[in-house]
């Protein structure tokens, strides 16, 4: 055997779920892509993002314009992992042990998002013209099916995801831990890594009419969504917010209720987050009102992350990081995300007690000090979502 794998071995391969009652929105089978490394002690499950829909109209519109986010009929047989899912050491230092000498064996699975419910739903399709919202059950079924592929032998399972998938991590990580415990696999340590899913429930910058999900504020969106999707929240958060379970979609509310260790990656100026607040940033330079809104967003976001024991928060106008190959380039106070994740691993190993004053030599909590967009010189280039130009 050699360390260098064949190019095709690097791809993840598609499997549809055996249980055909667990479907995408349109009733087609849900599934997962997987690249196995036999007997690997580590497993990474990635939840894809891509917004959501919250009503008959917004779901019908989504079905007309984004079919692959609601059904599996056109999914490709293979997928290449990027960022944390890349098997190439030069793109993914996370694959190396802490001394950077030995490859860590890792099995990776990519879960395509086809439930439009922020991975939270349990609602089956009732009639011919409506949709199923089974995100929480898709994760459960994937975990169940992966157990027979070696997940039962794992030491660590990291549930990760970006955007709507990053929120899905927060909502599902304790469910997965409980599921494994119930099935007798308490030796598998379940952890969460949430990317770009730490959203604030603040007031919109401008009014939006909610005819389109992208201008519907975050609070109205999840209030409507939770009814549409029949969302299931983890027990402690549910109990803490009876009748207001929508609050559990917001990181700063759900995080203190979680039992599993969770690492939070969040841009201080997340472009998707700005979109739901209806900050469009079309003109250059920004308007005074936009600046004020941005500054208070950055300040608030930073303050909600101070109580999070493992966090990475660059002052950039950007969206998503762990699934992009540039995830190794961004640094906060001299630490990159893969480096902070290494520290998180190390600190969790052996010593389960989290000490607030940890050695600065291996930082797992880095947040930028400057609080305006792009004050960090390692920020990725701004990508203009409207014109598609850099
Ligand atoms: C209710 C809170 C707002 C959630 C924001 C989710 C953002 C998202 C998709 C991304 C990729 N742009 O899912 O973004 O397509």
Boltz pocket constraint, residues with backbone or C-beta under 6 A from the ligand:
constraints:
  - pocket:
      binder: B
      contacts: [[A, 49], [A, 50], [A, 51], [A, 52], [A, 162], [A, 163], [A, 164], [A, 165], [A, 196], [A, 199], [A, 217], [A, 218], [A, 219], [A, 221], [A, 222], [A, 249], [A, 272], [A, 273], [A, 276], [A, 319]]
      max_distance: 6.0
